[in-house]
């Protein structure tokens, strides 16, 4: 899937400082502070950078990690992943496949049916209520 071409100046104009830090500089928000970490509303979580539909509320679960967690994206091609060795840890980073924005990380300790826990920063998402 082709990425959305934008200059860093364009991103800075489009995003809040927090969104820019997370999506473009691979930052993270403090646990339990994001606006969606305990949301129970039904709808669709979309990329704050480009609007791509990433996660349905139907796949959201309470991981008690402090970040919104999902067991699957809306489709496998919506997410890209790569190894992340920052902070002296081995993790798997997940990014929006359309705009390449950093979303969070995926772990192999989630619930059935996938066993995955996509641990996503609230600031990298927008929510579209059903």
N, C-alpha and C positions, 0 to 999 in steps of 0.2 A: 504494500500500500504506500503510495507516495506521501512524503511528509509535506506539511504546510510551510512553504517558504516565507519566513519573516526575519527581519533583521532584529538584532537585540534591542535596538531603539523602539521598533514596533512592539516587541513583547513588553518592554517597560511601560509603554503607553497603554497597552491593553490590560495588563495585569496589575493587581495591587502589589505592594512591596513583598508581602508574605507569599502571595502566589508566585511571583517572579523568583523569589529565593528558593521555593520548593520545586516548581516546575522546570526552571531553567538552570538553577545552580545546585540541584540535587539536595536541597535542605530538607528539614523535617520540622514538624510542629511538636510542641511539648505534648506528652501523653495527657489524655483526658481534657484537652482544651479545645479541640476542633469541634465545629458546629454540628458535625454528623456522627460523632462517635457513639452517641446513644440514641440516635433518631430511630423511630419505629414507623415513620410515614411510608406509605406505598408510592412507588414511582421509579424513576430512572435517574441514576447518577451518571452525569456526563463530564467529560474533560473540561476543566475551567479554561484551558488554553484554546481548544478548537471546537468544543461542543460534541465531540464523538460520544456515542452512547457506549458506556463502558461496563456498568454494573447495574443489575436490577435489584430493587429492594428485596425481591424474593430470594436472592442468594446471600443477603446480609445476615450476619449472626453476631452475637455478643461474645467476642473472644476474650474480654476482660483485659485486653492489651492497652486500651486507651486510644486506639485508632479505629475508624470504621473498618470492619473486616467482612470479606465476602469469600464464598467458597468457589466462585467461578465468575469469569467475565461474561458479558452477553454473547460473545463469540471469541474463539481463540485468536482470530486475526486482528482483534481490537487492541491486543496487548503484545508488547515485545518484552523479552527478558534478557538479562545478561548478568554474568558474575560480578559481584561487588565485594571488594576486599577492603573497603574503607573501615576506619575505626578498629583495625586489627581483628575483624570478623569476616567470615565467609558467608555472604548472603546472596540472594538473587533479587536484583533490582527489577522492577516492572515499570514500563513506560507506555504512554499512549503511542500506538503504532502510526497514527496519523500525523501528530505534531512533534513526537519524540519527547514530550514532557515527562519529567520524573513524577511518578505517582506514589511509589512506596516500595514495598518488598513482598515477596511471596515465600511462604514457609510450608513445610510438609506436615503440619500438625493441625490441620483443619478437620471439619466434620465430613461425614459422608454427604453426597456421593463421591466427591473428588479427593478428599483428604488434604485439600489445599486451604491455606489462609492467606488471602490477599490483604495485606495490612496497608491501608491506603490513607494518605494525608487528606483531611477534610478540605484543606485549602487548594488541593489539586482538582477538586470536584465542584460541580454545581448540581443542584437537584431539581428535577422536573416532576412535580407532583402528578399522580394519576388522576 
